Amino acid sequence: MASNHITAGLTADHIELRELVRSFVDERVVPTASEREAKDEYPADLIPELAALGLFGITVSESNGGSAIDYVSYGVIFEELARGWMGLASLVYTTSSGAYLIDEYGTDDQKQRFLPEIVIGRRMSGIAMTEPSTGSDLKQIKLTARREGDDYILNGSKIFITHARHADPLVVMVKTDPTIEPAHRGGISLMLVEQGTPGLSYGTDFQKMGHRGLELCEVIFENAVVPATNLLGGEEGSGFYQMMSALDRGRIYMAASSTGMARAALEHAVTYARQREAFGKPIGEHQAIQMKLADMAIKVEASRLLYVNAALNTEANGRASAESGMAKIFAAESGVEVVTEAMRVLGGYGYIKEFPIERYLRDSLLMPIGEGTNEMLRLLVARELLSAG
Ligand SMILES: Cc1cc2nc3c(=O)[nH]c(=O)nc-3n(C[C@H](O)[C@H](O)[C@H](O)COP(=O)(O)OP(=O)(O)OC[C@H]3O[C@@H](n4cnc5c(N)ncnc54)[C@H](O)[C@@H]3O)c2cc1C
């Protein structure tokens, strides 16, 4: 692309932010990402640097110590982080998602207790919805929170929870009134569960094919005692809608991160195509390789435009479920395709661990599954189309 290439929707401020995060990623993330990932190593040493860049305050209001950046900036940051290492993007995302929920829906006391420390990287966060028997159909969750005096007593379990051992608080979706049907209309709430909660324990640590560097845990609640002051917002029954608004934003993160990984793979493929020779000339001079590179670049560019569009619509309308869903579906699927094609361009070198392409492939394969599967999101997009006036 020409050095003066512009992306529709990006202002000079976005470009400045992009350069800042890009420099950090080039200097501090890219050189060690594959090694850290291979060791499945938690990047504790990078947390102060991420905090210094303000990345834990991106979803937090200025009055609570954050920067509450716009959603285009949010996407730009995750594209750059994921271009370096998806594990790091995931760490910032899970924490800033928990922070978003507290900032948007928390009581003053909850904001004061948690947000200033999250912003400076002293506390991490995460979100826990999925249960062993249900992921896509969250109305069917079984984890209950029963009010007893000044506390709630939680019983049940969550599964596949990213960053669970570090999250403090972990934002947990619970049923406060199991009699309400359908449950999402008033039966579900969010609880801020702190480390050291009596009755809280962590079960299996799952081994993952990608998104390594962060734990993925089972979280168990056996008569866990959570103070009623940790019920998000102080009122029961709004948890489903609160979490759905976080997930709409999460889909911009997924789309932007997929774009970042695809861009990284494309950059590697272009460099390689210039250098590698076959049949007397660089492989980039063979038209079959040129076709691949062009198709990859189109998908990266289109993915970016879709996440920026989703971000602009979120900014303008508060929520943009259909646009965020479209961006996530397209970027996640394009990401897998682009990385796979990059692997083909690198031939045998694409498949071995000396090059990061195989890491991008393992990481990109989660993107059609997480934050609402692409199947569920297609249903959401169709529902919005059919119900539009
Ligand atoms: C690495 C990783 C990190 C994760 N991190 C978190 C986290 O931090 N917090 C958290 O809460 N969860 C997390 N998850 C869980 C993830 O969000 C769920 O796995 C995902 O939402 C899908 O749920 P499920 O696995 O129960 O699949 P299911 O809901 O059982 O779906 C199985 C298949 O059926 C399809 N399907 C289901 N219903 C329909 C339908 N009505 N129409 C068409 N198709 C349908 C789905 O699209 C999917 O293909 C993580 C998972 C992984 C692997």
The ligand as an ORCA input file, in Angstrom:
! r2SCAN-3c Opt
* xyz 0 1
  C     -10.052    -19.960     24.053
  C     -11.448    -19.693     24.555
  C     -11.674    -18.575     25.351
  C     -12.947    -18.353     25.894
  N     -13.123    -17.319     26.780
  C     -14.327    -17.159     27.387
  C     -14.502    -16.180     28.427
  O     -13.569    -15.456     28.796
  N     -15.734    -16.080     29.003
  C     -16.786    -16.871     28.656
  O     -17.850    -16.726     29.221
  N     -16.644    -17.812     27.670
  C     -15.442    -17.980     27.038
  N     -15.281    -18.958     26.075
  C     -16.423    -19.778     25.700
  C     -16.982    -19.373     24.343
  O     -17.547    -18.091     24.442
  C     -18.013    -20.457     23.940
  O     -17.280    -21.642     23.677
  C     -18.827    -20.033     22.749
  O     -19.708    -18.984     23.112
  C     -19.662    -21.168     22.173
  O     -20.365    -21.820     23.188
  P     -20.285    -23.423     23.303
  O     -18.857    -23.809     23.263
  O     -21.098    -23.840     24.483
  O     -20.951    -23.951     21.985
  P     -22.523    -24.268     21.745
  O     -23.356    -23.127     22.177
  O     -22.816    -25.594     22.338
  O     -22.573    -24.367     20.164
  C     -22.044    -25.501     19.456
  C     -22.280    -25.278     17.961
  O     -23.689    -25.179     17.699
  C     -23.963    -23.960     17.034
  N     -25.277    -23.470     17.459
  C     -25.771    -23.375     18.719
  N     -26.996    -22.883     18.688
  C     -27.331    -22.666     17.390
  C     -28.474    -22.155     16.709
  N     -29.566    -21.737     17.367
  N     -28.428    -22.082     15.359
  C     -27.345    -22.463     14.679
  N     -26.217    -22.952     15.264
  C     -26.219    -23.041     16.602
  C     -22.849    -23.019     17.445
  O     -22.692    -21.948     16.510
  C     -21.671    -23.959     17.438
  O     -21.225    -24.140     16.111
  C     -14.016    -19.207     25.546
  C     -13.795    -20.309     24.710
  C     -12.535    -20.567     24.236
  C     -12.305    -21.799     23.392
*
